[in-house]
Amino acid sequence: MASVLSVALPGTPADRLSALFDAHHDRLYRLARRLTPNTDDALDLVQETFLKAARSPTSVPVGLTSEEAWLVRVLINIRRDQWRQTAVRKRHDKEMRPSAIVDNDQEAVLMARATVWRALDMLTPRRRAVVVMHELEGLTISAIASLLGISAITVRWHLSMGRRDLTRVLRPQIGESHENR
């Protein structure tokens, strides 16, 4: 990250980002390390924070204390969003667990797979791509954003809407299969 920011031309916003990175990286990393379970997650959190600053450099206030406060607030907000996402995913998994197929019956597995793919086909192409890449291929939000050339926020939105749409489409079908057992 430092090498990318240090290639800046003098007097540009990138110079400011480089100075921000040099002045606040260590502090932000220490905070991120306390908020995340491992070093990779902490590094990702710090990177997301500086990416946010890079996307809107004019939003970062001037002054060492103000800059640090802004960056810390951004880092904490990003981490809070991650916690919320984890909580939603756990709640979603818990809601869907009773409806999961409990039989090892090959026919039931094939029917369930076909049902899910039919439901995925009902999504818009971009939303379907986001859901498939994240849920089935295990790609991260930032990797999907990079691949599709859209922002991470847009990826999260499509993922959220895709899950909602899939739940709405699949819930009646799952309910029917449990009533027939």
Backbone as CSV, one residue per row, in Angstrom:
resi,resn,N_x,N_y,N_z,CA_x,CA_y,CA_z,C_x,C_y,C_z
1,MET,0.835,-1.187,0.000,0.000,0.000,0.000,0.872,1.240,0.000
2,ALA,1.943,1.253,0.781,2.789,2.433,0.862,3.444,2.712,-0.472
3,SER,3.859,1.669,-1.193,4.518,1.892,-2.469,3.578,2.483,-3.499
4,VAL,2.311,2.104,-3.445,1.330,2.652,-4.377,1.124,4.134,-4.114
5,LEU,1.048,4.498,-2.837,0.806,5.889,-2.493,2.045,6.750,-2.675
6,SER,3.230,6.178,-2.591,4.432,6.982,-2.666,4.805,7.367,-4.086
7,VAL,4.113,6.866,-5.097,4.405,7.209,-6.477,3.728,8.517,-6.872
8,ALA,3.209,9.224,-5.931,2.429,10.421,-6.198,3.295,11.562,-6.705
9,LEU,2.667,12.411,-7.487,3.325,13.618,-7.947,3.230,14.675,-6.851
10,PRO,4.233,15.545,-6.750,4.201,16.566,-5.702,2.972,17.462,-5.840
11,GLY,2.380,17.791,-4.683,1.254,18.717,-4.684,-0.077,18.099,-5.057
12,THR,-0.155,16.806,-5.230,-1.392,16.149,-5.625,-2.091,15.574,-4.397
13,PRO,-3.372,15.215,-4.552,-4.060,14.539,-3.443,-3.336,13.249,-3.029
14,ALA,-2.661,12.622,-3.970,-1.932,11.397,-3.647,-0.784,11.684,-2.679
15,ASP,-0.188,12.886,-2.767,0.837,13.277,-1.788,0.230,13.301,-0.398
16,ARG,-0.956,13.860,-0.330,-1.645,13.948,0.960,-1.940,12.546,1.488
17,LEU,-2.389,11.657,0.599,-2.675,10.282,1.017,-1.404,9.593,1.512
18,SER,-0.310,9.855,0.832,0.964,9.274,1.253,1.340,9.786,2.640
19,ALA,1.153,11.075,2.861,1.454,11.656,4.172,0.516,11.080,5.243
20,LEU,-0.768,10.916,4.898,-1.723,10.314,5.829,-1.282,8.901,6.192
21,PHE,-0.893,8.149,5.186,-0.472,6.768,5.404,0.738,6.724,6.332
22,ASP,1.742,7.551,6.018,2.962,7.562,6.832,2.668,7.963,8.280
23,ALA,1.782,8.938,8.461,1.512,9.462,9.794,0.605,8.555,10.635
24,HIS,-0.309,7.816,9.995,-1.358,7.147,10.772,-1.436,5.629,10.606
25,HIS,-0.653,5.066,9.702,-0.769,3.635,9.434,-0.551,2.785,10.684
26,ASP,0.511,3.052,11.422,0.831,2.223,12.594,-0.288,2.260,13.627
27,ARG,-0.778,3.447,13.902,-1.869,3.603,14.887,-3.111,2.860,14.425
28,LEU,-3.466,3.024,13.146,-4.664,2.357,12.622,-4.492,0.844,12.629
29,TYR,-3.292,0.370,12.310,-3.063,-1.071,12.310,-3.216,-1.639,13.726
30,ARG,-2.656,-0.941,14.713,-2.778,-1.425,16.097,-4.247,-1.498,16.518
31,LEU,-5.021,-0.489,16.159,-6.449,-0.499,16.475,-7.155,-1.630,15.730
32,ALA,-6.872,-1.753,14.448,-7.502,-2.801,13.638,-7.152,-4.182,14.168
33,ARG,-5.942,-4.352,14.639,-5.511,-5.650,15.154,-6.311,-6.033,16.397
34,ARG,-6.695,-5.023,17.192,-7.512,-5.296,18.375,-8.962,-5.580,18.020
35,LEU,-9.400,-5.114,16.851,-10.795,-5.280,16.457,-11.033,-6.520,15.601
36,THR,-9.971,-7.128,15.099,-10.119,-8.268,14.187,-9.425,-9.498,14.751
37,PRO,-9.833,-10.683,14.280,-9.278,-11.918,14.831,-7.859,-12.253,14.359
38,ASN,-7.406,-11.673,13.233,-6.068,-12.029,12.747,-5.430,-10.860,12.001
39,THR,-4.157,-11.007,11.690,-3.409,-9.913,11.061,-3.897,-9.607,9.650
40,ASP,-4.290,-10.639,8.908,-4.776,-10.400,7.544,-6.036,-9.541,7.549
41,ASP,-6.953,-9.831,8.459,-8.170,-9.030,8.559,-7.845,-7.600,8.987
42,ALA,-6.876,-7.460,9.876,-6.473,-6.121,10.323,-5.879,-5.333,9.158
43,LEU,-5.027,-5.971,8.378,-4.442,-5.297,7.211,-5.520,-4.916,6.199
44,ASP,-6.478,-5.811,5.986,-7.586,-5.500,5.075,-8.396,-4.313,5.573
45,LEU,-8.626,-4.260,6.868,-9.400,-3.175,7.458,-8.677,-1.835,7.286
46,VAL,-7.389,-1.824,7.520,-6.601,-0.600,7.333,-6.599,-0.203,5.861
47,GLN,-6.462,-1.173,4.985,-6.469,-0.881,3.548,-7.804,-0.274,3.126
48,GLU,-8.897,-0.850,3.598,-10.222,-0.298,3.275,-10.350,1.143,3.773
49,THR,-9.778,1.415,4.936,-9.830,2.768,5.499,-9.100,3.754,4.595
50,PHE,-7.905,3.391,4.158,-7.150,4.294,3.286,-7.770,4.371,1.890
51,LEU,-8.420,3.306,1.445,-9.131,3.373,0.161,-10.277,4.369,0.238
52,LYS,-10.958,4.375,1.361,-12.040,5.338,1.552,-11.487,6.764,1.516
53,ALA,-10.349,6.976,2.139,-9.704,8.293,2.106,-9.271,8.632,0.682
54,ALA,-8.801,7.639,-0.059,-8.354,7.881,-1.438,-9.523,8.220,-2.363
55,ARG,-10.686,7.632,-2.081,-11.859,7.897,-2.923,-12.401,9.312,-2.723
56,SER,-12.233,9.840,-1.529,-12.716,11.203,-1.281,-11.717,11.959,-0.409
57,PRO,-10.580,12.322,-0.993,-9.529,12.970,-0.204,-9.950,14.313,0.385
58,THR,-10.910,14.970,-0.234,-11.356,16.263,0.306,-12.185,16.094,1.577
59,SER,-12.649,14.892,1.856,-13.425,14.636,3.079,-12.542,14.549,4.318
60,VAL,-11.268,14.266,4.105,-10.357,14.115,5.229,-9.998,15.507,5.747
61,PRO,-10.299,15.770,7.021,-9.990,17.101,7.558,-8.484,17.324,7.652
62,VAL,-8.085,18.590,7.724,-6.672,18.953,7.810,-6.282,19.066,9.276
63,GLY,-5.094,18.639,9.575,-4.594,18.688,10.944,-4.391,17.284,11.469
64,LEU,-3.275,17.061,12.127,-2.900,15.721,12.573,-3.979,15.059,13.423
65,THR,-4.514,15.768,14.403,-5.527,15.199,15.295,-6.835,14.947,14.557
66,SER,-7.246,15.895,13.726,-8.500,15.748,12.974,-8.406,14.618,11.963
67,GLU,-7.248,14.514,11.299,-7.054,13.422,10.334,-7.172,12.076,11.029
68,GLU,-6.483,11.958,12.154,-6.495,10.691,12.878,-7.904,10.346,13.349
69,ALA,-8.617,11.329,13.872,-9.986,11.080,14.330,-10.862,10.615,13.173
70,TRP,-10.720,11.246,12.021,-11.520,10.878,10.843,-11.188,9.460,10.405
71,LEU,-9.898,9.138,10.317,-9.481,7.802,9.881,-9.930,6.727,10.870
72,VAL,-9.824,7.009,12.160,-10.266,6.046,13.176,-11.769,5.829,13.064
73,ARG,-12.514,6.900,12.874,-13.968,6.785,12.741,-14.326,5.943,11.514
74,VAL,-13.632,6.171,10.408,-13.881,5.382,9.191,-13.554,3.915,9.447
75,LEU,-12.415,3.648,10.070,-12.012,2.268,10.351,-13.056,1.572,11.225
76,ILE,-13.504,2.239,12.253,-14.496,1.645,13.154,-15.830,1.428,12.429
77,ASN,-16.221,2.371,11.586,-17.470,2.203,10.829,-17.385,1.017,9.873
78,ILE,-16.248,0.852,9.234,-16.069,-0.292,8.327,-16.158,-1.594,9.129
79,ARG,-15.484,-1.623,10.283,-15.523,-2.834,11.110,-16.926,-3.102,11.626
80,ARG,-17.652,-2.051,11.989,-19.034,-2.213,12.455,-19.884,-2.815,11.338
81,ASP,-19.678,-2.353,10.109,-20.415,-2.922,8.983,-20.091,-4.404,8.814
82,GLN,-18.827,-4.769,9.027,-18.443,-6.175,8.927,-19.126,-7.003,10.012
83,TRP,-19.192,-6.469,11.229,-19.873,-7.179,12.313,-21.348,-7.359,11.999
84,ARG,-21.964,-6.305,11.496,-23.382,-6.407,11.126,-23.580,-7.467,10.056
85,GLN,-22.714,-7.458,9.056,-22.825,-8.438,7.979,-22.696,-9.861,8.533
86,THR,-21.776,-10.067,9.447,-21.601,-11.380,10.065,-22.844,-11.773,10.852
87,ALA,-23.399,-10.824,11.595,-24.603,-11.108,12.384,-25.778,-11.457,11.472
88,VAL,-25.926,-10.712,10.390,-27.014,-10.989,9.446,-26.820,-12.368,8.823
89,ARG,-25.589,-12.669,8.448,-25.312,-13.973,7.835,-25.598,-15.103,8.818
90,LYS,-25.196,-14.938,10.090,-25.482,-15.972,11.101,-26.977,-16.139,11.294
91,ARG,-27.687,-15.015,11.377,-29.139,-15.073,11.548,-29.776,-15.748,10.333
92,HIS,-29.306,-15.401,9.156,-29.838,-16.002,7.921,-29.570,-17.502,7.905
93,ASP,-28.344,-17.895,8.286,-28.005,-19.321,8.319,-28.873,-20.065,9.327
94,LYS,-29.109,-19.423,10.477,-29.933,-20.050,11.509,-31.373,-20.228,11.021
95,GLU,-31.897,-19.220,10.311,-33.265,-19.310,9.783,-33.377,-20.383,8.717
96,MET,-32.340,-20.529,7.923,-32.395,-21.479,6.818,-32.042,-22.904,7.253
97,ARG,-31.387,-23.081,8.373,-30.945,-24.406,8.813,-32.088,-25.411,8.930
98,PRO,-33.223,-25.066,9.552,-34.283,-26.068,9.653,-34.818,-26.489,8.288
99,SER,-34.676,-25.643,7.304,-35.206,-25.976,5.991,-34.210,-26.721,5.126
100,ALA,-33.009,-26.914,5.636,-31.999,-27.601,4.835,-32.413,-29.052,4.619
101,ILE,-31.894,-29.584,3.559,-32.195,-30.985,3.252,-31.454,-31.866,4.244
102,VAL,-32.196,-32.702,4.954,-31.584,-33.568,5.945,-31.352,-34.971,5.391
103,ASP,-31.988,-35.297,4.309,-31.787,-36.611,3.693,-30.509,-36.592,2.877
104,ASN,-29.880,-37.714,2.781,-28.756,-37.853,1.875,-29.247,-38.402,0.545
105,ASP,-30.536,-38.324,0.354,-31.154,-38.831,-0.853,-30.645,-38.042,-2.058
106,GLN,-30.012,-38.716,-2.979,-29.416,-38.078,-4.153,-30.459,-37.315,-4.966
107,GLU,-31.648,-37.866,-5.094,-32.701,-37.203,-5.865,-33.098,-35.887,-5.211
108,ALA,-33.214,-35.873,-3.906,-33.573,-34.640,-3.188,-32.487,-33.582,-3.359
109,VAL,-31.237,-34.025,-3.325,-30.118,-33.094,-3.510,-30.160,-32.493,-4.912
110,LEU,-30.388,-33.322,-5.910,-30.456,-32.829,-7.291,-31.637,-31.887,-7.492
111,MET,-32.765,-32.211,-6.871,-33.937,-31.337,-6.992,-33.682,-29.993,-6.306
112,ALA,-33.050,-30.036,-5.157,-32.735,-28.793,-4.443,-31.773,-27.936,-5.256
113,ARG,-30.761,-28.557,-5.815,-29.795,-27.829,-6.646,-30.487,-27.190,-7.840
114,ALA,-31.356,-27.940,-8.495,-32.088,-27.399,-9.651,-32.990,-26.244,-9.229
115,THR,-33.617,-26.370,-8.069,-34.492,-25.306,-7.558,-33.691,-24.032,-7.302
116,VAL,-32.531,-24.182,-6.700,-31.687,-23.012,-6.406,-31.226,-22.358,-7.702
117,TRP,-30.814,-23.148,-8.679,-30.355,-22.566,-9.946,-31.499,-21.884,-10.690
118,ARG,-32.708,-22.452,-10.620,-33.863,-21.769,-11.237,-34.112,-20.430,-10.547
119,ALA,-33.978,-20.413,-9.229,-34.158,-19.164,-8.481,-33.059,-18.166,-8.856
120,LEU,-31.827,-18.643,-9.001,-30.735,-17.755,-9.416,-30.990,-17.177,-10.806
121,ASP,-31.583,-17.983,-11.674,-31.886,-17.508,-13.030,-32.890,-16.362,-13.036
122,MET,-33.659,-16.225,-11.964,-34.648,-15.148,-11.881,-34.002,-13.806,-11.523
123,LEU,-32.767,-13.840,-11.024,-32.075,-12.608,-10.660,-31.540,-11.913,-11.905
124,THR,-31.324,-10.608,-11.785,-30.696,-9.882,-12.888,-29.274,-10.423,-13.058
125,PRO,-28.702,-10.288,-14.242,-27.372,-10.865,-14.481,-26.301,-10.391,-13.483
126,ARG,-26.252,-9.094,-13.201,-25.220,-8.610,-12.280,-25.455,-9.150,-10.877
127,ARG,-26.697,-9.121,-10.427,-27.018,-9.601,-9.080,-26.695,-11.091,-8.978
128,ARG,-27.063,-11.846,-10.014,-26.772,-13.286,-10.026,-25.258,-13.501,-9.966
129,ALA,-24.495,-12.718,-10.737,-23.038,-12.862,-10.734,-22.465,-12.595,-9.349
130,VAL,-22.946,-11.544,-8.696,-22.452,-11.204,-7.358,-22.770,-12.330,-6.374
131,VAL,-23.999,-12.818,-6.385,-24.399,-13.878,-5.449,-23.591,-15.148,-5.707
132,VAL,-23.459,-15.537,-6.950,-22.724,-16.770,-7.275,-21.254,-16.637,-6.878
133,MET,-20.631,-15.496,-7.223,-19.212,-15.334,-6.897,-18.979,-15.324,-5.392
134,HIS,-19.881,-14.682,-4.648,-19.671,-14.580,-3.193,-20.088,-15.859,-2.471
135,GLU,-21.294,-16.325,-2.719,-21.836,-17.456,-1.968,-21.328,-18.813,-2.444
136,LEU,-21.162,-18.981,-3.735,-20.773,-20.301,-4.244,-19.272,-20.426,-4.497
137,GLU,-18.643,-19.316,-4.952,-17.214,-19.382,-5.240,-16.362,-18.855,-4.094
138,GLY,-17.001,-18.188,-3.120,-16.284,-17.729,-1.942,-15.401,-16.511,-2.138
139,LEU,-15.647,-15.724,-3.183,-14.839,-14.525,-3.404,-15.222,-13.425,-2.413
140,THR,-14.273,-12.580,-2.095,-14.531,-11.468,-1.187,-15.261,-10.350,-1.924
141,ILE,-15.845,-9.448,-1.151,-16.555,-8.303,-1.711,-15.611,-7.480,-2.591
142,SER,-14.403,-7.215,-2.076,-13.473,-6.382,-2.840,-13.020,-7.076,-4.123
143,ALA,-12.856,-8.384,-4.088,-12.464,-9.116,-5.305,-13.574,-9.051,-6.347
144,ILE,-14.804,-9.184,-5.909,-15.944,-9.110,-6.830,-16.041,-7.708,-7.418
145,ALA,-15.868,-6.698,-6.570,-15.924,-5.311,-7.041,-14.870,-5.076,-8.109
146,SER,-13.683,-5.579,-7.874,-12.603,-5.419,-8.837,-12.910,-6.145,-10.143
147,LEU,-13.399,-7.362,-10.040,-13.719,-8.136,-11.243,-14.831,-7.502,-12.078
148,LEU,-15.841,-6.964,-11.399,-16.988,-6.396,-12.108,-16.823,-4.904,-12.417
149,GLY,-15.784,-4.291,-11.866,-15.557,-2.872,-12.106,-16.590,-1.973,-11.451
150,ILE,-17.061,-2.393,-10.275,-18.042,-1.599,-9.526,-17.516,-1.421,-8.103
151,SER,-18.152,-0.567,-7.328,-17.682,-0.319,-5.965,-18.093,-1.468,-5.046
152,ALA,-17.381,-1.567,-3.935,-17.688,-2.600,-2.933,-19.086,-2.379,-2.354
153,ILE,-19.476,-1.131,-2.218,-20.814,-0.832,-1.691,-21.880,-1.367,-2.642
154,THR,-21.650,-1.207,-3.938,-22.601,-1.720,-4.928,-22.658,-3.245,-4.871
155,VAL,-21.514,-3.875,-4.676,-21.480,-5.342,-4.551,-22.289,-5.772,-3.335
156,ARG,-22.075,-5.090,-2.201,-22.827,-5.433,-0.987,-24.325,-5.258,-1.203
157,TRP,-24.698,-4.193,-1.907,-26.114,-3.937,-2.170,-26.705,-5.063,-3.027
158,HIS,-26.005,-5.424,-4.110,-26.500,-6.510,-4.966,-26.572,-7.824,-4.197
159,LEU,-25.600,-8.074,-3.338,-25.592,-9.294,-2.547,-26.787,-9.319,-1.595
160,SER,-27.025,-8.213,-0.939,-28.163,-8.120,-0.019,-29.487,-8.305,-0.761
161,MET,-29.648,-7.591,-1.855,-30.888,-7.690,-2.634,-31.038,-9.090,-3.241
162,GLY,-29.938,-9.675,-3.681,-29.986,-11.027,-4.239,-30.415,-12.051,-3.208
163,ARG,-29.871,-11.934,-2.006,-30.279,-12.846,-0.925,-31.756,-12.677,-0.604
164,ARG,-32.189,-11.422,-0.539,-33.606,-11.154,-0.248,-34.489,-11.768,-1.336
165,ASP,-34.125,-11.551,-2.602,-34.913,-12.091,-3.708,-34.930,-13.621,-3.689
166,LEU,-33.773,-14.218,-3.426,-33.705,-15.683,-3.375,-34.553,-16.235,-2.234
167,THR,-34.499,-15.588,-1.087,-35.312,-16.031,0.051,-36.788,-15.958,-0.294
168,ARG,-37.183,-14.857,-0.929,-38.593,-14.684,-1.301,-39.030,-15.765,-2.294
169,VAL,-38.176,-16.098,-3.257,-38.523,-17.101,-4.266,-38.477,-18.514,-3.686
170,LEU,-37.481,-18.792,-2.850,-37.283,-20.156,-2.365,-38.145,-20.517,-1.157
171,ARG,-38.527,-19.550,-0.353,-39.265,-19.843,0.880,-40.536,-20.669,0.615
172,PRO,-41.386,-20.283,-0.348,-42.585,-21.103,-0.582,-42.238,-22.527,-1.029
173,GLN,-41.207,-22.675,-1.839,-40.833,-24.001,-2.327,-40.254,-24.858,-1.203
174,ILE,-39.491,-24.260,-0.330,-38.925,-25.003,0.791,-40.034,-25.406,1.751
175,GLY,-40.949,-24.495,1.989,-42.088,-24.794,2.867,-42.912,-25.950,2.333
176,GLU,-43.148,-25.958,1.016,-43.920,-27.048,0.404,-43.231,-28.385,0.579
177,SER,-41.910,-28.418,0.401,-41.197,-29.696,0.490,-41.230,-30.223,1.925
178,HIS,-41.236,-29.334,2.929,-41.301,-29.811,4.304,-42.699,-30.255,4.677
179,GLU,-43.719,-29.664,4.089,-45.088,-30.081,4.389,-45.371,-31.461,3.816
180,ASN,-44.698,-31.826,2.716,-44.925,-33.116,2.080,-44.209,-34.264,2.794
181,ARG,-43.351,-33.988,3.727,-42.581,-35.061,4.388,-43.341,-35.693,5.487
